[in-house]
Amino acid sequence: MSSGAPPFTRHGPAEPVSPVVLSVPHAGRDYPLPLRAALRVPLPTLLPLEDRHADTLALAAHGGETLIVANRARAWIDLNRAEHERDSRVDDGAEPVPEGAQSLKLRSGLGLVPRRAGGAELWRRRFADEEVRERIVRDHRPFHALIADALAAAQARFGVAVLLDIHSMPPLASGGARIVIGDRFGRSAASRFVSRIEGVAHAARIRTAVNTPYAGGHVLDRHADLGRNIHALQIEVDRTLYLDRKRDQPGPGFDAAAALLRRIIDAVADEALPLAAAAE
């Protein structure tokens, strides 16, 4: 249910205290009335779209870095999709794109405005172009502008900036990774950051994978700029590490998971500082 919350919240001081910037785009639990009125399914059907309590985890690990948390539900607008990834099956303003030319996410119904969740079609009606454009102007663009400003400020102060985009994932197959690091196959961050994150996780006996099955999305594509020493990585955390058995609320592993994320943030900041010194 909508609480009247702003679309996102910025945490941390006005001036950056670390080269690391954190973002959480998919954990919002604010469901505006127009969204609920357009649903053809019960509201809980949308829960699989949430990175459930990834924001709570990031806040528990937060140590003063700039942290930007989306409050609006992903079902309203997906901040990890580009503005053009609009689904013509539900969006009157979308440009028709041959299915073979669509991204896998768009074909799966996970475009800028998600069409499906848990195998169910979500909406009882189509959305007018004006409706989606308003969401872009009020939610999508300001969120990304805030990230861009935070990274620019960190880069200006430290000579380097690193975005950690925090997500959560359902458990992978038995024996699979419990943290997946995405760097767009090396295009969005220096490999030394991936290695430091792997080292922290392995010290905690947590298995990791890189780019499989999650390589990162629009947030990384939009904000990484290696030529300017701005790096971006996506961190996917297995929800069973920090949620209860129902995967609904923080569980007995929450404190350990938050401490692990804190160590990851510290390791990335530590790795960034030699880069900053080299740039001086």
C-alpha positions in Angstrom: 0.0 0.0 0.0 1.3 3.5 -0.8 2.5 5.4 2.2 3.0 8.7 0.4 6.7 8.2 0.6 9.0 10.0 -1.9 10.1 7.8 -4.8 13.6 7.3 -3.3 15.6 8.2 -0.2 19.2 9.4 -0.1 21.3 8.5 3.0 24.7 9.8 4.0 26.2 13.3 4.3 26.1 15.9 1.6 29.8 15.5 0.9 31.0 12.0 0.1 33.1 10.3 2.8 34.0 7.3 0.7 34.6 6.5 -3.0 31.9 3.9 -2.7 28.2 4.7 -3.6 25.4 2.3 -2.8 22.1 1.9 -4.7 19.1 -0.3 -4.1 16.7 -0.1 -7.0 14.4 -3.1 -6.5 13.4 -3.3 -2.9 10.7 -0.6 -2.8 7.4 -1.6 -1.0 5.4 1.5 -1.9 2.5 0.5 -4.2 0.7 3.6 -5.5 -3.1 3.5 -5.7 -3.2 3.7 -9.5 -1.0 0.6 -9.6 -3.3 -1.3 -7.3 -6.4 -0.2 -9.2 -4.9 -1.5 -12.5 -4.1 -5.0 -11.1 -5.9 -8.1 -12.3 -4.2 -10.3 -9.7 -3.9 -10.0 -5.9 -1.3 -7.6 -4.7 0.9 -10.4 -3.2 1.5 -11.7 -6.8 3.9 -8.7 -7.2 6.2 -9.8 -4.3 8.5 -11.9 -6.6 9.4 -8.7 -8.3 10.8 -7.3 -5.0 14.3 -7.7 -3.8 12.7 -8.4 -0.5 14.3 -6.3 2.3 17.5 -5.7 0.3 17.1 -2.1 1.4 17.0 -3.2 5.1 20.1 -5.2 4.5 21.9 -2.2 2.9 20.9 0.1 5.6 22.2 -2.3 8.3 25.5 -2.4 6.5 25.6 1.3 5.8 28.6 3.1 7.3 28.2 6.7 6.0 28.6 6.1 2.3 26.1 7.7 0.0 23.2 5.2 -0.2 20.3 5.7 -2.6 17.2 3.6 -2.0 14.2 3.4 -4.2 10.9 3.4 -2.2 8.5 2.8 -5.1 7.8 -0.8 -6.0 9.5 -2.3 -9.0 6.1 -3.1 -10.4 5.5 0.6 -10.8 8.7 1.2 -12.8 11.8 -0.8 -13.1 14.8 1.5 -12.4 17.2 -1.2 -13.7 15.7 -0.9 -17.2 16.5 1.7 -19.9 13.8 4.2 -20.7 13.3 2.6 -24.2 12.6 -0.9 -22.8 8.9 -0.4 -22.9 6.5 -3.3 -23.5 4.1 -2.7 -26.4 1.8 -5.4 -25.0 0.8 -3.2 -22.1 2.2 0.3 -23.0 0.6 2.4 -25.6 3.7 4.6 -25.9 6.1 1.7 -26.6 7.7 1.4 -30.1 6.9 -2.0 -31.6 10.1 -4.0 -31.7 10.4 -7.4 -33.4 10.6 -10.1 -30.7 14.0 -11.3 -32.0 15.4 -7.8 -31.4 14.0 -7.5 -27.9 16.1 -8.0 -24.8 15.5 -11.3 -22.9 14.0 -9.3 -20.0 11.6 -7.5 -22.3 10.5 -10.8 -24.0 10.0 -12.3 -20.5 7.6 -9.5 -19.5 10.2 -7.6 -17.4 10.5 -4.4 -19.2 10.4 -0.8 -17.8 6.9 -1.5 -16.6 6.8 -5.2 -15.7 4.0 -7.1 -17.4 4.4 -10.5 -15.7 5.3 -11.8 -12.2 5.5 -15.4 -11.1 4.1 -16.5 -14.5 0.9 -14.3 -14.1 -0.2 -11.4 -16.4 -0.5 -8.4 -14.0 -2.6 -5.7 -15.6 -6.3 -5.4 -16.4 -5.7 -2.6 -18.8 -3.1 -1.0 -21.0 -1.2 2.1 -19.9 -1.3 5.4 -21.8 1.9 6.9 -23.0 1.4 9.8 -20.7 1.1 7.5 -17.6 4.4 5.8 -18.3 6.2 9.1 -19.3 5.1 10.6 -15.9 6.7 7.6 -14.1 9.9 8.1 -16.1 10.0 11.9 -15.3 9.1 11.6 -11.6 10.8 8.3 -10.6 13.3 7.0 -13.2 15.2 10.1 -14.3 15.6 11.6 -10.8 16.8 8.3 -9.3 19.5 8.0 -12.0 20.4 11.7 -11.7 21.0 11.3 -8.0 23.3 8.3 -8.6 25.2 10.2 -11.3 25.6 13.2 -9.0 26.8 11.0 -6.1 29.4 9.3 -8.3 30.6 12.6 -9.8 31.0 14.0 -6.3 33.0 10.9 -5.1 35.1 10.9 -8.2 35.9 14.6 -7.8 37.0 14.1 -4.2 38.8 10.7 -4.4 39.7 10.5 -8.1 37.7 7.3 -8.3 34.1 6.2 -7.6 32.6 2.7 -7.3 28.9 2.0 -7.4 27.7 -1.1 -5.7 24.1 -1.8 -6.9 22.6 -4.1 -4.3 20.0 -6.8 -5.2 18.8 -10.1 -3.9 18.0 -13.4 -5.6 16.2 -16.6 -5.0 18.5 -19.5 -4.1 20.2 -21.0 -7.1 20.5 -24.7 -7.8 21.8 -26.9 -4.9 25.5 -26.1 -4.4 25.2 -22.9 -6.4 26.6 -19.5 -5.6 25.1 -17.5 -2.8 26.5 -14.1 -4.0 26.7 -13.2 -7.7 28.9 -10.3 -8.8 27.9 -8.6 -12.0 30.3 -6.4 -13.9 28.8 -6.6 -17.4 31.5 -9.2 -18.4 34.3 -6.8 -17.5 32.8 -3.7 -19.1 31.6 -1.9 -16.0 34.4 -2.3 -13.4 38.1 -3.2 -13.0 38.6 -6.9 -12.3 40.5 -6.0 -9.1 37.1 -5.0 -7.4 35.6 -8.4 -8.3 38.6 -10.2 -6.9 38.3 -8.3 -3.6 34.6 -9.1 -3.2 35.3 -12.7 -4.0 38.0 -12.8 -1.4 35.8 -11.4 1.3 33.0 -13.9 0.5 35.3 -16.9 0.3 36.8 -15.9 3.7 33.2 -16.2 5.1 32.8 -19.6 3.2 30.2 -18.1 0.9 30.3 -19.3 -2.7 30.3 -16.7 -5.4 29.8 -16.5 -9.2 30.6 -13.7 -11.6 28.0 -12.6 -14.2 26.2 -16.0 -14.1 23.2 -15.8 -14.0 23.2 -12.1 -13.3 25.6 -9.8 -15.1 23.9 -6.5 -14.1 21.5 -4.3 -16.0 20.8 -0.7 -16.9 22.2 0.8 -13.7 25.6 -0.5 -14.6 25.4 0.3 -18.3 24.2 3.9 -17.4 26.7 4.8 -14.7 30.0 2.9 -15.3 32.6 5.1 -17.1 36.0 3.4 -16.8 37.6 6.3 -18.7 36.7 8.6 -15.9 37.6 6.0 -13.2 33.9 5.4 -12.4 33.2 1.7 -11.8 29.9 -0.1 -11.2 29.1 -3.6 -9.9 25.9 -5.4 -9.1 25.8 -7.6 -6.0 23.1 -10.3 -5.8 22.6 -11.8 -2.3 20.8 -15.1 -1.8 17.7 -14.2 0.2 18.1 -17.3 2.4 21.2 -15.7 3.8 19.2 -12.9 5.5 15.4 -13.6 5.3 13.2 -16.0 7.4 11.9 -19.3 6.0 8.9 -17.6 4.4 11.4 -15.2 2.6 9.3 -12.3 4.0 11.1 -10.7 6.9 14.7 -10.5 8.2 15.6 -13.8 9.6 18.3 -15.3 11.9 21.1 -14.9 9.4 20.4 -11.2 8.9 23.1 -9.8 11.2 25.8 -12.0 9.6 24.7 -11.1 6.1 24.8 -7.4 7.0 28.3 -7.8 8.5 29.4 -9.6 5.3 28.1 -6.8 3.1 29.8 -4.3 5.4 33.1 -6.1 4.8 32.5 -6.1 1.1 32.0 -2.3 1.1 35.1 -1.8 3.1 37.2 -4.0 0.8 36.0 -2.2 -2.3 36.8 1.2 -0.7 40.2 -0.1 0.3 40.8 -1.3 -3.3 39.7 2.0 -4.7 42.0 4.2 -2.7 45.2 3.1 -4.4 43.6 3.9 -7.7 42.8 7.4 -6.3 46.4 7.9 -5.3 47.7 6.7 -8.7 45.4 9.3 -10.4 46.9 12.2 -8.4 
